[in-house]
Amino acid sequence: MNTCIIGIGSNIDAERNIAQALQLIGKSCTILQTSTMLKTKPIGYTAQSDFTNGAVKIETNWSQEELNLYLKEVEDQLGRDRTQHKYGPRTIDLDLMVWNGQLIDQDYYTRDFLRQSAAELGFHASNKE
């Protein structure tokens, strides 16, 4: 069984889209804990609404590649438009941040909300889950 932390973000109907993403993830993986959702300012492309960001800790039998593919499918189901600006508005953004206690998303070091959400779920870059 693999234990993972997935970063979650949205700035288009965030409450609904995050709830739906969690529901879809929960159908295929075991949700262990969800962090507090935080309001954050956009990064990179600032001419857009604030984001709601957080994280979810899950268990899955899938490989890292299988989980990443599934997360992209969930984003697609929720209307993620990949033709827009990389840091532009989005219905949902799901990024695998921690895999079995190993940090795999380097954005952790540059985004306070990722460190805060991961810490709330029991992860600090200096420890192993």
FENVEN-V53192 format. One record per residue. N is the residue number from 1. RES is the residue in three letters. SS is DSSP state (H for helix, E for strand, L for the rest). PSI is psi in radians with two decimals (* if undefined). Layout:
N/RES/SS/PSI  N/RES/SS/PSI
//
This chain:
1/MET/L/2.36  2/ASN/E/2.37  3/THR/E/2.27  4/CYS/E/2.73  5/ILE/E/2.25  6/ILE/E/2.19  7/GLY/E/2.46  8/ILE/E/2.38  9/GLY/E/2.64  10/SER/E/2.56  11/ASN/L/0.35  12/ILE/L/1.92  13/ASP/L/0.92  14/ALA/H/-0.79  15/GLU/H/-0.81  16/ARG/H/-0.81  17/ASN/H/-0.66  18/ILE/H/-0.74  19/ALA/H/-0.76  20/GLN/H/-0.68  21/ALA/H/-0.76  22/LEU/H/-0.67  23/GLN/H/-0.79  24/LEU/H/-0.75  25/ILE/H/-0.72  26/GLY/H/-0.34  27/LYS/H/-0.45  28/SER/H/-0.22  29/CYS/L/2.85  30/THR/E/2.06  31/ILE/E/2.13  32/LEU/E/-0.68  33/GLN/E/2.57  34/THR/E/2.39  35/SER/L/2.98  36/THR/L/2.48  37/MET/L/2.29  38/LEU/E/2.52  39/LYS/E/2.27  40/THR/E/2.67  41/LYS/L/2.56  42/PRO/L/2.62  43/ILE/L/2.39  44/GLY/L/-1.13  45/TYR/L/1.77  46/THR/L/-0.15  47/ALA/L/1.08  48/GLN/L/3.00  49/SER/L/2.74  50/ASP/L/2.75  51/PHE/E/2.76  52/THR/E/2.16  53/ASN/E/2.63  54/GLY/E/-2.76  55/ALA/E/2.80  56/VAL/E/2.39  57/LYS/E/2.24  58/ILE/E/2.91  59/GLU/E/2.46  60/THR/E/2.66  61/ASN/L/-0.18  62/TRP/L/2.74  63/SER/L/2.93  64/GLN/H/-0.74  65/GLU/H/-0.77  66/GLU/H/-0.73  67/LEU/H/-0.76  68/ASN/H/-0.73  69/LEU/H/-0.73  70/TYR/H/-0.73  71/LEU/H/-0.67  72/LYS/H/-0.65  73/GLU/H/-0.74  74/VAL/H/-0.79  75/GLU/H/-0.77  76/ASP/H/-0.75  77/GLN/H/-0.55  78/LEU/L/0.25  79/GLY/L/0.41  80/ARG/L/2.20  81/ASP/L/1.85  82/ARG/L/0.05  83/THR/L/-0.18  84/GLN/L/3.04  85/HIS/L/2.42  86/LYS/L/-0.71  87/TYR/L/0.38  88/GLY/L/-3.06  89/PRO/L/2.58  90/ARG/L/2.53  91/THR/L/-0.67  92/ILE/L/2.52  93/ASP/E/2.11  94/LEU/E/2.04  95/ASP/E/2.23  96/LEU/E/2.08  97/MET/E/-0.74  98/VAL/E/2.33  99/TRP/E/1.97  100/ASN/L/0.84  101/GLY/L/0.00  102/GLN/E/2.19  103/LEU/E/2.22  104/ILE/L/-0.11  105/ASP/L/1.88  106/GLN/H/-0.23  107/ASP/H/-0.34  108/TYR/H/-0.68  109/TYR/H/-0.31  110/THR/L/-0.07  111/ARG/L/1.91  112/ASP/H/-0.70  113/PHE/H/-0.54  114/LEU/H/-0.77  115/ARG/H/-0.73  116/GLN/H/-0.80  117/SER/H/-0.76  118/ALA/H/-0.72  119/ALA/H/-0.69  120/GLU/H/-0.50  121/LEU/L/0.17  122/GLY/L/0.20  123/PHE/L/2.35  124/HIS/L/2.47  125/ALA/L/-0.43  126/SER/L/-0.07  127/ASN/L/2.98  128/LYS/L/2.34  129/GLU/L/*
//
